[in-house]
Amino acid sequence: MCSSRKILWSLLLLSVVEVGLGVASIVLGAVGISRVRGQHKPQQGDASPFLVCGMCGVLCARKRTGLIMILFSACCICGLIGGILNFQFVRALNKRPDSMHSIHLAAMTLACLGISSCTLSTWLTCRLASSEQQRMFLEREHSLHHSHEMTEKEILDNSSNGVPQISYSGHSAASP
């Protein structure tokens, strides 16, 4: 079973990869637009969802609140859908005879890598949420157990002949 620390580092690493994929995808889309600008109407622009997904992942790795984990999971799912749609769109463009095959191949590769990283990030977020839930349960259980012990100790201290006991450096004395 992975520790919470390993999950966090893996999530942070994947988030940085997603930010890199998002930036590379946007740059590739800009290059594609600049290449076709003079020839005909631009058709390929990549507003990559991976950049937003990666930034949410970095935030999730830093602050592990439930709301941020839900936001990151939603971003990953949207990134997954956006990556699939982007792949299909670029694949359709690649079938044209006048298309730029190398740029389209690179865009499809980036989309596949982004889809994979979003899938892994969603899975890691679920693991992190489970780990955090278990940690919070153990903390609460420990706190309840500790308060129960303190209550028992007070009952035992107060039960000796109805006279409260005062403890001084390990010795107890009855108060008047």
QUIURMO-V854807 format. One record per pair of residues at least 12 apart in sequence whose ideal C-beta (glycine too) atoms are under 8 Angstrom apart, sorted by sequence separation. I is the first residue (numbers start at 1). J is the second residue. D is the distance in Angstrom with one decimal. If there is no record, write none. Layout:
# QUIURMO-V854807
I:J:D  I:J:D
This chain:
# QUIURMO-V854807
32:44:4.3  33:45:5.7  56:68:7.7  60:72:4.1  163:175:6.8  32:45:7.6  59:72:7.3  91:104:7.8  161:174:7.9  32:46:7.7  90:104:5.2  94:108:7.4  160:174:7.7  29:44:6.1  30:45:8.0  56:71:5.9  57:72:5.7  157:172:7.9  29:45:5.0  56:72:4.5  29:46:3.1  90:107:4.6  91:108:6.4  28:46:6.4  29:47:7.6  57:75:7.8  90:108:5.2  29:48:7.6  53:72:7.7  56:75:4.4  57:76:7.8  26:46:5.9  25:46:4.8  26:47:7.3  86:107:7.3  87:108:5.6  90:111:6.8  26:48:5.4  53:75:4.5  25:48:3.9  52:75:5.9  53:76:5.6  87:111:4.1  23:48:7.9  25:50:6.4  26:51:6.8  53:78:7.4  86:111:4.8  87:112:6.7  22:48:4.2  25:51:7.8  49:75:7.5  53:79:3.9  21:48:7.2  22:49:7.5  52:79:7.4  84:111:7.8  22:50:3.8  23:51:6.3  83:111:4.8  87:115:7.3  21:50:4.6  22:51:2.7  49:78:5.7  50:79:5.5  83:112:7.7  21:51:8.0  22:52:7.3  49:79:4.1  19:50:7.5  22:53:7.4  83:114:4.5  84:115:6.3  18:50:4.7  19:51:6.0  22:54:5.8  50:82:8.0  83:115:4.1  18:51:7.4  21:54:7.4  49:82:3.7  50:83:7.0  20:54:7.6  48:82:7.6  49:83:6.9  18:53:5.2  19:54:3.5  79:114:6.5  80:115:5.9  83:118:6.4  18:54:3.2  19:55:6.4  17:54:7.3  15:53:7.8  16:54:6.7  48:86:7.7  80:118:4.3  15:54:4.7  18:57:6.2  19:58:7.3  79:118:4.2  80:119:6.3  15:55:7.6  46:86:6.5  15:56:7.7  77:118:7.6  15:57:2.8  16:58:7.1  76:118:4.6  80:122:7.3  14:57:6.5  15:58:4.7  76:119:7.8  12:57:7.3  15:60:7.5  44:89:7.9  76:121:4.8  77:122:6.5  11:57:6.1  12:58:6.6  15:61:6.3  44:90:6.8  76:122:4.3  11:60:6.7  12:61:4.1  44:93:6.0  72:121:7.4  73:122:5.8  76:125:6.9  11:61:5.0  43:93:6.1  73:125:5.0  8:61:5.3  72:125:5.5  73:126:7.4  8:64:7.7  69:125:5.6  39:98:7.7  44:103:7.5  69:128:6.6  44:104:7.6  69:129:5.1  18:79:7.4  25:86:7.9  46:107:6.5  48:110:7.9  44:107:7.1  66:129:7.3  69:132:7.8  36:100:7.5  50:114:4.3  57:121:5.8  64:128:6.7  35:100:6.1  49:114:7.7  53:118:6.1  60:125:6.7  48:114:7.2  66:132:7.9  50:117:7.2  32:100:6.7  35:103:7.1  50:118:7.2  53:121:7.1  60:128:7.7  64:132:5.6  32:103:4.9  31:103:6.5  32:104:8.0  28:103:6.5  32:107:7.3  28:106:5.7  29:107:7.3  28:107:5.5  25:107:7.0  28:110:6.6  25:110:4.8  24:110:5.9  25:111:7.5  21:110:5.7  25:114:7.1  21:113:5.7  22:114:7.5  21:114:4.8  17:113:7.9  18:114:6.7  21:117:6.7  18:117:5.1  17:117:5.5  18:118:7.2  14:117:5.3  18:121:6.9  14:120:5.8  15:121:7.0  14:121:5.0  11:121:6.6  14:124:6.8  11:124:4.8  10:124:5.7  11:125:6.9  7:124:5.8  11:128:6.4  7:127:5.4  8:128:6.9  7:128:4.9  4:128:6.9  7:131:6.2  2:127:6.8  4:131:4.5  3:131:7.9  4:132:7.2  4:135:6.9
